Amino acid sequence: MSTETADPQQLDRHECLICGYVYEPVKGDNKGQIPGGTSFEELPSDWRCPVCGARKSQFKGLALKVSPLDFRKIFAMA
């Protein structure tokens, strides 16, 4: 099996169930003064969606999007 691992920050994307905003740790949240590189779990407990104001509890984790080629590379048998 391949030894490649997915970027943890790509796995940490979360989508607001109210408005569809996607929090991406790589980008952070300029409106909330959250620097890039901040994981969803590290966001302050009072952080709100910058679009609609929803609480963190109104977000769900998103699966990593991989192309079929990347999928084969990640899960290829050695």
N, C-alpha and C positions, 0 to 999 in steps of 0.2 A: 504494500500500500504506500502511496505517496507520503512524504514527510511534510508536505506543504500544509500550512495552516491558514485559515481565513483571518483577515485583519479584524481584531476584536472590535474596533470602532465601527466596522461595517455591520457587525452583528448587533450593535447596540442601537440601531435606528428604531424610533418609536413614532407611531402615528396617532394623532388626536382623533378620537372617535366622534367628536362633535363636528369639526371643520375639515379634517383631512390633512392638516399641517403635519409635516414629517420633521421631527427633531433629528438632526444629523450631528453627532458629536464632533466630527471633523470640522464642521462650520461653527458650532456653538450657537448662541442666540444674541445677536447685537442689541436688540431691543431690551432684553433682560440683562445685558452686560455680562453674558456668560461667554468666556473665551473658548475658542476652538480647542478640541482635545478633552472637553469635559464630558464624561459619560453620563447617560441618563440617570443612573443611580446616584451620581455625585451632585445632581442639581439640588438646590436648596428645597426644603419641604414646602416652602411657600411659592415656588416657581409656578408660573402660569403660562399657558399657551400664548405665544405672542400675537396670534391672529384673533382668537375668540375668548381668551381668558380662562379656558378650562383648566382644572387642577391636574396634577400628575396622574392621579388615579383614573383619569379619563383617557389615558394613552395605552396603546397596546404595542408590544414588540413586533417588529417586522422581520421576516425571514430574509436571509441573505439572498440577493439576486445574483445568480451566476449564469453565464452563457452555457450552452451545451458543451462547448469546447473546454471551458474552465471546469465544468462538472467532471468531464472525463479525466482531465489532468489531476484534479483533486482526489478522485476516487479510483484512479488507475491502480491495478494490481501490479506489483513489481515482478 
